[in-house]
Amino acid sequence: MSSTPDTARADEVACCIAGGGPAGLVLGLLLARQGVDVLVLEKHADFLRDFRGDTVHPSTLRLLDEVGLAEDFLRLPHQEVTQLGVTTDAGTFPLADFGRLPGRFPFLAFVPQWDLLDLLADRAQRYPTFSLRMQAEAVGLLVEDGGVRGVRYRGSDGSEHTVRARLTVAADGRHSVLRAASGLRLREFGAPMDVLWFRLPNPSGAGPSGFGVAGRISRGRMLVTIDRGEYWQCAYLVPKGGYPALQAAGMAAFRADLARLLPTATDVLDAVRSWDDVSVLSVRVDRLTRWHRPGLLLIGDAAHTMSPIGGVGINLAVQDAAAAARLLAGPLRAGAVPPQLLARVRWRRLLPTVVTQWLQRVVQARLITPLLAGTRTVTTPGVLRLLQRYPVLQGIPARVIGIGVLPEHAPPDARAAAGVGAREGRSRIPSPAAGTRGRSPVSAARRRRPALRQPALLRDEGVGVVRPAATGLAQTGCGPDGGGADGSVGPGCGTGAGSGGGVGSTGDGEGAGGWGPGGGTVTGRR
Ligand SMILES: Cc1cc2nc3c(=O)[nH]c(=O)nc-3n(C[C@H](O)[C@H](O)[C@H](O)COP(=O)(O)OP(=O)(O)OC[C@H]3O[C@@H](n4cnc5c(N)ncnc54)[C@H](O)[C@@H]3O)c2cc1C
């Protein structure tokens, strides 16, 4: 870890969050709603950055609804996608039908990520305990007596400053500087592909296959098209590190490839004029073995970078933030956040993260690797024929992708409950319906369930027993890393009890192999 530097200016807050992405801003908003003094540092001057995941799933929509943001969110220009499909050489098959999901939001919403971030920042700034500092780049941790006591950051003037905080949260994304500074161990799982993103005009207003999100697979090739209204957002897969070879073959060869995959769209392929119109996402899948140090917590991509399969990146980041806010707001207001509590955030979010990454890795290994190798003819997976034959089954992949494992709820608005208005505009954040707010999704019946056997997926995560208890998630176990020397409960040995948690169904991975929607606007963004 880095140590304390000379500083030009020092602030003091209860919680300092590095990174104003989906994880950081949702956490900042939820903590401020609960009266916690919180400062978010964002290194950019605005939220317009190179294209990102734009996919907002039903689980996140529900959470936005619980904080009174759903209406405003749905007023943003967006596309609602209710069905995913896959086209093979043998025809087009449905994969997931979100219309079969319960609740108010039976669809995926595609919104430019910067619009979502602007909305979150705007709403959070209505709370007097929330501050957002732009052009503030975290460069290191402030470490005293073996614990993290805040962050060093570089301001817009290039000089270095310090924020002292009871809790520092690293939500600074997949290349997290604070993760590197923390010395925490990252497990990398690898990915067989990179993704090229580009746009194609969509003059007809209909996607090439009729589905809002459609995969097209053929021998050696895979393309995903997402209907974004006036254009299709396209994701073309290349084998890992294969982009230079594609470039060397030339733009004409690339367009010819696209023409084979999209025979009905040959008239718009000239829209990809040069490689400048193509953005490359280097796909990675990784996960920290421990998400905290005393005084420091990592969430979102900083703790676990997801493959784009399923388009889950934003949603997992937001769910991490909700879990962290629910578990930590009270202790932060009271003054201290013991390491055991930080460990509970990871325990709560571990199963969804592990299950999702496991499914992504299965799809990568079983579908994408052989597909891109091009060594054998692509046959239509049997599961696609099954889903076509029994449409009711299309609700299963929809549930796995759209809701996932252990969806979180927003904690209650402590300030509204106490009759304290927001800073400006509407005097209160609208409250969700009584009886749903801040509740765990775990039913009473599920809470009474006996101890679960250790899920195989969590075996090398240091989880010995995972048990839904009356108070939530209780764990006991020893893992490869052993207990923390700092006395914290990490991936090694320890016990913990979460509030209102529980272990949800892991869902059925069958058929969830749809390539993820997501991405974002390709051109003209940083
Ligand atoms: C090019 C690209 C394409 C993607 N495509 C998809 C997709 O198709 N589907 C999908 O589901 N997901 C996709 N993702 C992933 C998705 O965008 C992320 O999973 C999601 O945004 C994670 O949210 P986060 O808040 O954890 O991290 P991020 O969204 O990465 O946010 C981190 C924030 O921290 C800021 N920051 C970084 N370093 C510092 C620092 N040192 N100090 C202060 N601030 C800092 C960044 O500017 C950013 O605002 C993509 C990501 C990238 C990079």
The ligand as an SDF file (V2000), in Angstrom:
LIG
                    3D

 53 58  0  0  0  0  0  0  0  0999 V2000
  -15.0370   -0.3830  -23.3620 C   0  0  0  0  0  0  0  0  0  0  0  0
  -16.0170   -1.0900  -22.4500 C   0  0  0  0  0  0  0  0  0  0  0  0
  -17.1210   -1.7470  -22.9890 C   0  0  0  0  0  0  0  0  0  0  0  0
  -17.9980   -2.4250  -22.1620 C   0  0  0  0  0  0  0  0  0  0  0  0
  -19.0310   -3.1110  -22.7080 N   0  0  0  0  0  0  0  0  0  0  0  0
  -19.8860   -3.7610  -21.8980 C   0  0  0  0  0  0  0  0  0  0  0  0
  -20.9600   -4.4770  -22.4160 C   0  0  0  0  0  0  0  0  0  0  0  0
  -21.1150   -4.5820  -23.5980 O   0  0  0  0  0  0  0  0  0  0  0  0
  -21.8090   -5.0760  -21.5570 N   0  0  0  0  0  0  0  0  0  0  0  0
  -21.6530   -4.9850  -20.2210 C   0  0  0  0  0  0  0  0  0  0  0  0
  -22.4370   -5.5070  -19.4590 O   0  0  0  0  0  0  0  0  0  0  0  0
  -20.6490   -4.3290  -19.6950 N   0  0  0  0  0  0  0  0  0  0  0  0
  -19.7580   -3.7310  -20.5040 C   0  0  0  0  0  0  0  0  0  0  0  0
  -18.7400   -3.0600  -19.9700 N   0  0  0  0  0  0  0  0  0  0  0  0
  -18.5890   -3.0970  -18.5370 C   0  0  0  0  0  0  0  0  0  0  0  0
  -19.4850   -2.1110  -17.8120 C   0  0  0  0  0  0  0  0  0  0  0  0
  -19.4040   -0.8550  -18.3980 O   0  0  0  0  0  0  0  0  0  0  0  0
  -18.9800   -2.1320  -16.3950 C   0  0  0  0  0  0  0  0  0  0  0  0
  -19.1310   -3.4390  -15.8780 O   0  0  0  0  0  0  0  0  0  0  0  0
  -19.7020   -1.2020  -15.4510 C   0  0  0  0  0  0  0  0  0  0  0  0
  -19.7010    0.0930  -15.9510 O   0  0  0  0  0  0  0  0  0  0  0  0
  -19.0030   -1.3060  -14.0940 C   0  0  0  0  0  0  0  0  0  0  0  0
  -19.2820   -0.2090  -13.3030 O   0  0  0  0  0  0  0  0  0  0  0  0
  -18.2150    0.3160  -12.2490 P   0  0  0  0  0  0  0  0  0  0  0  0
  -18.8420    1.5070  -11.6380 O   0  0  0  0  0  0  0  0  0  0  0  0
  -17.7690   -0.7860  -11.3790 O   0  0  0  0  0  0  0  0  0  0  0  0
  -16.9290    0.7040  -13.0990 O   0  0  0  0  0  0  0  0  0  0  0  0
  -16.7940    1.7490  -14.2830 P   0  0  0  0  0  0  0  0  0  0  0  0
  -18.0350    1.8840  -15.0500 O   0  0  0  0  0  0  0  0  0  0  0  0
  -15.5600    1.3970  -15.0090 O   0  0  0  0  0  0  0  0  0  0  0  0
  -16.5910    3.1240  -13.5390 O   0  0  0  0  0  0  0  0  0  0  0  0
  -15.3850    3.4750  -12.9350 C   0  0  0  0  0  0  0  0  0  0  0  0
  -15.3500    4.9750  -12.8280 C   0  0  0  0  0  0  0  0  0  0  0  0
  -14.1950    5.3390  -12.1070 O   0  0  0  0  0  0  0  0  0  0  0  0
  -13.5220    6.3650  -12.7950 C   0  0  0  0  0  0  0  0  0  0  0  0
  -12.1210    6.2100  -12.4280 N   0  0  0  0  0  0  0  0  0  0  0  0
  -11.2480    5.3050  -12.8960 C   0  0  0  0  0  0  0  0  0  0  0  0
  -10.0780    5.4380  -12.2770 N   0  0  0  0  0  0  0  0  0  0  0  0
  -10.2250    6.4450  -11.3980 C   0  0  0  0  0  0  0  0  0  0  0  0
   -9.3680    7.0510  -10.4620 C   0  0  0  0  0  0  0  0  0  0  0  0
   -8.1140    6.6360  -10.3110 N   0  0  0  0  0  0  0  0  0  0  0  0
   -9.8460    8.0670   -9.7130 N   0  0  0  0  0  0  0  0  0  0  0  0
  -11.1240    8.4920   -9.8520 C   0  0  0  0  0  0  0  0  0  0  0  0
  -11.9760    7.9630  -10.7350 N   0  0  0  0  0  0  0  0  0  0  0  0
  -11.5290    6.9410  -11.4840 C   0  0  0  0  0  0  0  0  0  0  0  0
  -13.8250    6.1300  -14.2490 C   0  0  0  0  0  0  0  0  0  0  0  0
  -13.6850    7.3110  -15.0040 O   0  0  0  0  0  0  0  0  0  0  0  0
  -15.2620    5.6680  -14.1660 C   0  0  0  0  0  0  0  0  0  0  0  0
  -16.1500    6.7440  -14.1760 O   0  0  0  0  0  0  0  0  0  0  0  0
  -17.8190   -2.4030  -20.7690 C   0  0  0  0  0  0  0  0  0  0  0  0
  -16.7320   -1.7170  -20.2280 C   0  0  0  0  0  0  0  0  0  0  0  0
  -15.8260   -1.0870  -21.0440 C   0  0  0  0  0  0  0  0  0  0  0  0
  -14.6580   -0.3790  -20.4370 C   0  0  0  0  0  0  0  0  0  0  0  0
  1  2  1  0
  2  3  1  0
  2 52  2  0
  3  4  2  0
  4  5  1  0
  4 50  1  0
  5  6  2  0
  6  7  1  0
  6 13  1  0
  7  8  2  0
  7  9  1  0
  9 10  1  0
 10 11  2  0
 10 12  1  0
 12 13  2  0
 13 14  1  0
 14 15  1  0
 14 50  1  0
 15 16  1  0
 16 17  1  0
 16 18  1  0
 18 19  1  0
 18 20  1  0
 20 21  1  0
 20 22  1  0
 22 23  1  0
 23 24  1  0
 24 25  2  0
 24 26  1  0
 24 27  1  0
 27 28  1  0
 28 29  2  0
 28 30  1  0
 28 31  1  0
 31 32  1  0
 32 33  1  0
 33 34  1  0
 33 48  1  0
 34 35  1  0
 35 36  1  0
 35 46  1  0
 36 37  1  0
 36 45  1  0
 37 38  2  0
 38 39  1  0
 39 40  1  0
 39 45  2  0
 40 41  1  0
 40 42  2  0
 42 43  1  0
 43 44  2  0
 44 45  1  0
 46 47  1  0
 46 48  1  0
 48 49  1  0
 50 51  2  0
 51 52  1  0
 52 53  1  0
M  END
$$$$
